[in-house]
Amino acid sequence: MANTRQTRFVIFAGSQQYVAPGTCYIAQDGTTTMIRPKAARFYSFAEAKEFAKEKHITFNAQTYIGLEDFTDVEMQG
């Protein structure tokens, strides 16, 4: 079975220059996580922005919305 990838918007919690192992994400509960499957995933930029507003997350150079690819297994997590 092929392992497909799906792209979703996420909120990163770390420097935009160093998206690599050790990358932090904002989880569904509004806390930070380094575990990719626990990252809050969104279908649109607007949906991610609304989530951030509800969770009182402020965007800056360290916290921003971006795209991330997830495998089917990660999407189930």
N, C-alpha and C positions, 0 to 999 in steps of 0.2 A: 504494500500500500504506500503510495507516494505521500510524503509529508509536505503538505502545501503551506504557504505562508499567507497571512492576512495582515494588512496594514491598518493600524488604528492610531488615533491621536492619543497621546499620553501627556501627563504633566511631568517634566523632568525636574529633579531637585538637585542640580549640580551644574558645574560650568559647561557651557556650550562648546568649549574648545576641547573637552576631554570626554566625549561620548565613547566609552569603552568599558571593559570589565570594571566593576565598581560603580557603575552608573546607578544613581538613585532615582526613584520614581515616587510619585504620590499615589498611595493606595486608596481604595474605595472609602476607607474610614477617615481619610484626610491626613494620615501619618505618612512618614517616609518609609520606603522599603527598597532593598537592593534585590529583591526577588521578583524577576520579570513577570511571572504569572500572577503575582499579587498586585501589579500596577493597575490602577483604574484605567479602563480603555473606553474610548469614545469614538463614535462614527463621524463626528464633525468637530471642527474647531470651536464652533459656537456652543456645542454641548459641553466640551471641556471647560470653556470659559465660564459657563453658567455653574458648573460643578465647583469651580474654584471660588466663585462668588459666594455660593452657599456655604462653603467650608472656610471662608475668610482667608483664602490663600492669595497672597500678594505676589504679582509677577515682578521679576527683576532680572539681573544678569545670571542669577543662580537658579531661578524658578521660572520655567517657560513651557509653552506647549509645543510639541513637536510630533513627528511621525515615527512609529516604531513597527517593525515587522514581528509578528508572532506566529509560531507554528500552531498546528491544530491542537497539539498536546498542551501547549501553553494557554491557548484560548479556553480550554476546559478547566484550567486551574483556578 
